[in-house]
Amino acid sequence: MEELHEFEEAWAGGDPKRMEDELGDLLFAIVNLGRFLSLNPEEALRKTISRFQKRFSYIEDALSKQGRHMSEATLEEMDILWEQAKKEEAS
């Protein structure tokens, strides 16, 4: 995908302004792909945000039950809890 390649080039160049421009172009291209496939990109994003919020809350709740705060957990521990949240969604 041309837009992805252009974003990667901007990233490699380290220019934040160009990276932002290319990220915008990439997002626009993805939205157009969704429309081409008769999918609602806005609804897809809403659903993804909702899943993210539920999984994040799962992590917070699980740590709270252990008497811990997010700042006390390692990334590995949070990854395990994230995967548990995904499994619970699927069941």
N, C-alpha and C positions, 0 to 999 in steps of 0.2 A: 504494500500500500504506500503510495507516494507520500501521503501526509505523515505517516509514521516515520518514514525515512527522513523527511525534512525535520521532524521533531528530534529524532536521534542526532542529526547533524548539529542542530542548535544546542542540544544538551552537551554534546562533545565539545562544542565551542565555548560553552560556559557563559553565554550572553543571556542574562535573565529576561531582557526585553524580547529578544528573538524567541527564546523558549516559550514565553507566554503567548506570543503571536502564533507560533506553530502549534502549541497546545490547543488554542482556540480553533485553528484550522482542523486539527485532528478531531476535536469534539464535534465540530460542524459536520465533518465527513461521516462520523459514526451516526449522528442524528439522521443524516440523509440515507444512510444504509438502512436504518430502522424503518424509515418511511417507505423506502423501496420495497422492503419485505412486508409491508403493511402491518408494521408493529408500531406501537406508541412509545417513542423514546422517553417521553416525560413520565409515563406510567412505569416504564421499566426502571427508570432511575428512582422513582418514589418507592417502588417495591424493594430495590436494593438498599436504599437508605433505611427502610423499615427493618429489613433483616439485620443490617449492621447494628441498629439501635437495640434490637432484641438480644443479639449475641453479646453486645457490650454490657447490657444490663445483666445478662446471665453471668458474665465474668465478675461484675461488681457484687452481685448477690452471693455467688459462690465464695468469693473471698471474704465477704462480710460474715457469712456463716462460720468461717474459720477464724473470725476475729481479726481479720487483716484488711488493709487498705490497698488499693491498686498500686500505690507507690512502693509497697513492700514486696510485691510479686515480681518475679523475674519474667522476662519475655517468654521464656520456655514454658513457665507455668501458665501464663496467659494464653499461649498458643494451644496448650492442652485443653484448657477450658473452652477456648473458641471452637475447637473441634468437637468437644462434647455438646456445645450449644447447637452446632450444625446437625449432629446426630439426633438430638432431641427434636429439631425441626422436621427432620425427615420421617420420624416415627409418628 
